[in-house]
Amino acid sequence: MIHKHEIPILEFDDNPRAVIMPTHEDLDLNLPARCVYAFLEEEIERYANAVGSEKVGEFVSATKTYPVYVMTYNGEEICLAQAPVGSAAAAQFLDWLIGYGVKQIISTGTCGVLVDMPENIFLIPTRALRDEGASYHYVAPSRYIDMNTQALGAIERTLKQKKIPYEEVMTWSTDGFYRETPDKVAYRIEEGCSVVEMESAALAAVAKLRGAIWGLLLFTADSLVDIDNYDQRNWGAEAFDKALELCLDIAVQM
């Protein structure tokens, strides 16, 4: 049933069925339940090829084709896929993956820091502020969305077992990379956001509607701490390999 509103983005239809469903192509594809869905540039494809993963399918978008791999890690079958940047694209691909069988998903990727933090440290977002668009098509409007507790538990256990320090944070999910204005940055910090990225609210919402478990491991990249001197640093490049390794271990625990 649609809940109408003067502002279209605040209208929500709680019917999980849509005219175009993620499985409308009816592909002969049965993905394993566990999935690493990561924002790691070419790292997913490089790793998949290095360990002899099987390419089992492709997600074809209007501008790019994303390979989907399956591998065995510590005795468990795991799906590997590179996530596209941005809430709408990332939500669409995740919805497709869930449609074809994945149920427990761990993502990882970079975030910008709003408060002083070194680069390449690991963070666990427990809540996201919904300043993007895609999440509003999957769950009813709200200011925040909380992360899945089962996923949080698996992430925390893995980091503790590996003796890797981490912080729990609230993240600001936004579609407007070039619209993180000084006043907005100050406002987000004031309400408790420590970092900013583009997808977590949307992916949490997709998983919630579809009954899947999704969690996110972030690592720090660029800095917005000095609003007069933006520092892109090295985009968290030193953490890519470790982030993927941790996600594989987390996926086994989910």
N, C-alpha and C positions, 0 to 999 in steps of 0.2 A: 504494500500500500504506500502510495506516495504522500509525503507530508509536505504540503506546499508552503512557500515562503516568498516574500517580495524579492529577496536576493537569491538568485538561482543556486549559488554554491551551497546555500543552507537548506535546500530542498533535499530530502532523502527518501528513497524508496527501499523499504526493508525486504522486498521480494528478492531472494537470491537468484532467481531465474532472470535472464536477460534475452533479448532478441538474438544477440550473438554471444554464445557461450565459449569459454576457453577451448573446449574440445570439439568445436563445430566442424573441424576438418576430419574428425574421426580417424585419427592416425593409429596405426598399429604400434603403439608405444606404451610400455608399462615400466615406469620409472621406479627405482627403489624408494623406500620411505624416507631415508636419510638424504639430506642434500646440503652441499656447500654452495651458496649463491653469493658470490663475492665481487666487490668493486675493486679489483686488483689489476686493471689494465690487461696486459697480455700474460700475466702470471698464471692464470688458470690454464690457458692453452699450453703454455710452456711446460707446466708441471704435468698436465694430463698426458702429453706426448712423452715426457721423460720417464714416466712410470708405466707406460703401455696401457693407458686407459682406452676403453672402447668408445668410439663415437657412435652413439645410438640414435641421434636425431638432431634436428636443427629447429631453432625458433626463427622464423623469417619475419622481419619487420620491413617497413617501407624503405628503410635506408641501410639496413645491415642484417646479416644473417649470423646468429649466435649458435655455435656448436654446443651440443649437450653430451657430456661424457658420463660413463659409469666405470667405477674402479672398485677394487676391494682393498679395504684398509682395516688392519687389526681384525680380520675375519668378518667385517661388515661391508655390504654393498653400499656405495655412496655415489650419489649423482653430483657432478661438478658442472657449474655453469657460471659464466661471467655475467654479472649484472650490468645493465646499461645505466648511465647516470640520469638522474631526474626522476621525480616521483611517478609521473604517468607511465614512462617507459618501463621503469623497474617494476611497478605494480602489474602492468600487463604481462610481462614475462613470468613473474612469480605466480600469477593466477593461472597461467598456462601450465607451468610446472606442477602446481598442485592438482590441476585437472587431470594430468597424466600420471599421478600417483605419489608425488612427494608429500610427506606429512610432517616431518621434523626438519626444519630449515635453520641453518646458521649463516648469517651474513657477516662480512667484515669490510671495512673501508676507512677512509680518512675522514677527519673532521677538522674544521677550523676552531681555534680556541678563542673564547671571548675573555677569559681570565688567564692570568699568567701560568703557563704550563710549558715544560720542555717538549720538544718534538719527539715523536716515535714512542710515546708512552701509551699503554693500553687503558681503555676506559670501558665501563659497562653502563650504557644508558638504561635507566629504569623507567623513564617517562619521556615522552616527546611532546613538544608544543606544536600544534597542528597549524602551521602557517604555509601549507601547500594545498593543492587542490584535490589530488587523487583520493585521499583518505575519506573525503566527504561523500564519495560514491559507494563506500563500503560499510561505513558505520555512521551512526547518527552524529550530527554536529556536537562538538564539545571543544573546550580549549586544549585539553591534553588527551593523550592516550597512553595507558600504562602498558609496559612490556609483559609478556607472558612469564608467569612465575616459574614454570617448569624449565623454560629456556634459560632464565636467569640462574637457576640452580645449577644447570649443567655448565654454564660459562664460569660461574664462580668456583665450582669444584675443580674444573680443569686448571684454572689459573693458580689456585691454591696448591694443587698437586705438583704443578710445574714450578712453584715458588716464584711466580711472576707477580710483581706488585701491580695494583690497579686501583682506580677510583670509580665509584658509582656517581653518575651525573644525570642531570636532566639536559636533553638536547633540544635545540630549536631546528625544526624541519621547515625549510623554506624553498619555494620555487625561484626566488629572486636573487640569484647570485650577485648581480650588480645592483641590488636594491637593499643591501644590508646597510642602511643609513646610520649615521651617528646616533640619532635619537632612538632608532629601533634597537641598535646594539645595547645602548644604555638601559632601555626598557626591558629587554630580555634578560640582561644580567640582574636587574632589580627583582625580577620574578623568579630567579633561581637557575636560569640556563647558564651552563659553563661552556658549551660548545655549539657549533652550528654545522648542519649538513643538509641534505636535500631529500632523503628517501625514507627515513625510519618510520615516521608517522604513517606513511602510505603502506609500507610493507606490513607493519603491525596490524593495520586495518584489514588488508587483504586476508591475512592469516586468520584474523578473528572471524570474519564473515564465512570463510571456507572451512573453519574448524581445524585448522592446522596449527602447529607450534612453530613460532618464529622468534629468533633472538638475534642480537647484534653485538659484535665486538668492534669497538672503534679504536683507532689509534690517531694520535695528534699529528697534524700537518701544519698548515699555515696559521698565522696569528693576526687577529684583529684587535689585540690589546691596545696598541697605540693607533688610534683611529686616524692620526695624521701621517702615519708612516706604516702602511700595510706591509707585512712581511710574509711572503709566500714560502720562505725557508726552502726546504727541499721536498715539499709535498709528501713527507712521511715515507720517503723511498726506502729507508733503512729497515722499516718494519714489515714490508710486504711478505717476505719469505716466512718470517716468524708468524705473522697473522694467519697465513694459509695453513701452516703446520698446526697451529692451535685450533683452528676451525675443524680440521679433520678429527682431532681428539675430542673436541666438544660434540661433534656430530655423533660419534660413537656413544657418548654418554646421554644423549637426548632421548 
